[in-house]
Amino acid sequence: CTIESVKLWKVDFIDLLIILLILLGTVVSIFHFQFSIFNFIFGFKYDFLPLISFVILRRVPWSEWCMEWMKQALLWVGASVALYGIVSFFLPDTFFAWLGYSDMHSLYLPDHPIAAFQQIGGTTLRRIQSTMSGPNQLGLWLLIPLAIVSSHQWAVGSRATKKRSLLATAYLLLIVIALVLTFSRSAWIAAVVMIMVATWRSISRKTKHVAALAIGIGLLVGVVFFPNTLIR
């Protein structure tokens, strides 16, 4: 792939959003009460490097074959990571100790193994993290395969298309279950927004109202019956 010089300096709406996110991260970091230039530089790689990389990669022309291969690779990896995360929700602690994980959940000690999962404070409920270093990292990473599968065209007609739609639905369910078990509220919000954006034009107004009502009722039930999970 070669960079197209014509589009190199053209700034569109997505670029503008990325620039605003970088500025927001910079301002929040500077006005943080524990701000230090060392911590700012150290944290730069987490907040800014992915955004800057995305700006650069958007200016590289992707062939149709390359794009399709990349999507398939991300979907297969996403399914594997999500499936292992769901299974780890039920596996005994001895299994993770055998793999080399620390037995101190929700704690991190420098130069020591990480825990296999975290627990919600005051409960024994696990927050899965699969192959990642934490539940929030897993939740945010799962948004990548979720974005790919949620943009699938849910057309029906031929048998092959119906099978593909069924497979996409099963895959979507797998990713959503894994997202739920991370108990990452930021990932939940992002997932809901992504699915709504992807399906907004293809569903009826009645379905939209039902979906909004279901989300509202779900949040209310969660706050009332699981306050330690949603309000912490």
N, C-alpha and C positions, 0 to 999 in steps of 0.2 A: 504494500500500500504506500502511496505517496501523498504528501499533503498538497491540497489544492490551494495555491496562493491566492486565487480569486476570493475564496471564502475565509482566508486566514484572519483578516482583520474586521470582518463583518460581525457586528454584535446584534443578536436577536433577543427575544424575550427570555429564553432560557438562560442565556449568558447573563442577562441583567439580573435574574433571580440569583444566580450563583454569586455574582459580584456582591449583591446585597447580603447574602448569607455570610460571605467572607468578612464584609464590613461589620455585620452584626456580631460575629464571633470576636472580632478584634476589639470592638467597643466594650463588649461584656467582659472580656479578659482584662482590659486596661482598668476598668472601673471596679474590678473585683477587689474586695478588701484585703486579700492575701496576694495581690499581684506581685510578681517578680519576673524580670526579663528572662531568667533561666527557665522558669516553669512555662512561660509563654512560648519560648523556642522549643522546649521539649514537647509541649502539647500541640505544636503547629502541625505535626505530621498526622494527628488524628482528625483535626478539624478542617484543615485547609488543603493538604496534599491531595486527598481524594477529589475535592472540588476542582482544584487546579488541573489534576489529571483528566477529569471529565471534560473540562474546557478544551484541552489539547486533543483528546480522543474524538471529540465531536467534529474536529476539523480534518480528520483522516477519513477518506472515502472507503467504505466497507463494501466489498463485493457481495453479491447475493449469496454465494456459496459460503463465504466467511461468516456472514451474519447468521445464516441458518445453522451452521456448525456451532457457533458460539452459543446460540439459544439452546440447542440440544444439549450441549455440554453443561450449561448452567442448570437446565432442568434435571438432568441426571444427578448432578452433584447435589442440587437442592433436595431432591427426593431422598437421597441417601442420608444427608445430614438431618433432615426432618424425621425420617423413620428411626434413625438411631436415637434422636432426642426423645421421641415418644416412647421407645422401648426403655430408655434409661429412666423414665419416670417410674417404672415398676421394678427395675432390677435391684437386687440387694446391695448393701454397702460393701460386702465382701468382694463383689465382682469388680467394683471400681478400685478397691485397694489392690486387687490382683493386677489391674492394669497400671498401677503406679500413681493413682490419684491420692491426694491428701484426704484424711478422714475428718478434717475440720471444715465443715460446710460454712459457707458465707464469710469465710475469713481468708485473707491472703497474707502470706509471709514471704518477704523477699528471699530469693535463693532456695525456696522450697516448692514442692509440687502444688499446683492449684487444686481446688476441690472439684469434684465431678458435677456438683450442682449446688445451688443455693436454696435456702429455706426462707419462707416468709416469716418475719419476726412474730414470735408468740405462737407459732404453729409448727407442725411437722410437714407441711405441704411443700413439696419440692418445686423449684423453678428450674426447668431444664435448660441446659446450655449446650448440649450435644458436643461437637468438637470445638466449640468456641471457648473463650476465656470467661464468659459470663452470659446470663440470660438476656440482658439488653443487647449485647453484641449479636447473639443468635437471632433475636427478634428482628433487629434491623437488617441483618444479612438476608433473612428469609423474604424480605420485601422484594429482593431482586427476582427470584423465580416467581413470586406472586405477581409481580408486574408483568412478566412474560405471559403467564397462563391466563391472567385476568383480561389481557388484551386479545385473547383468542376470539375469533368470530364464531358465535354460537349458531351458525346456520345449520339447517337440517335439510335433508333431501335424499341424497344417496346413502347407501348403507355404510360406505367408508366414512362419510362425513358424520353420520350418527355415532359410529364407533369412536371417532376422534373426539367428538363432543363429550361422550361418556367418559373417555379416558381423561380429558381435560377437567371434567367435573370431579372425578376421583382424585386427580392430582391436586386440584384446588382444595378439596376437603383435607387432604394430607397436610398441606402447608398450613391451612387455617388451624387445624388441631394442634400442630406444633407451636404455632404462634400463641394460641391460647395458653398452652402449658408453660410458656416462658414467663407469663404474668408480667410482661413488660407493657406498661400502659401506653408508653410512647409508640411502641410498635403496633399496639392494638388500634390506636387512633389513626396512625398512618395507613394501616391495612384497610380499615373501614372507608377512609377517604379514597384510597386507590380503587377499591372495588366499586364504590359508588360512581366515581368518575368513569370507570370502564363500562359500567352497565347503564348509566343514566339515560342515554338516548335510546336504548333498546328495550326499555321496560315502560309499561303504561303508567299513567299518573296514579291510578289506584294502587298499583304495586309499590310505587314510590312512597305513598302515604302509609301503606302497611309496613314497609321496611323501616320507615322513620319511627312509627309507633312501636315496632318490635325492639328497635335499638333503645328507645326511651324506656320501655318496660324492663328490658334486660339490665340497663344501668341502674334503674331504681331497685330492682330485686337484688342486684349485686351489692349496692350500698347498704341495703337493709339487712340482708342475711350474711354477707361476707365483707364486713367493714374492714377487717384486717388485710384483706386482699386488695381492695380498691382505694381505701383511704389510709395511707400510711406515709 
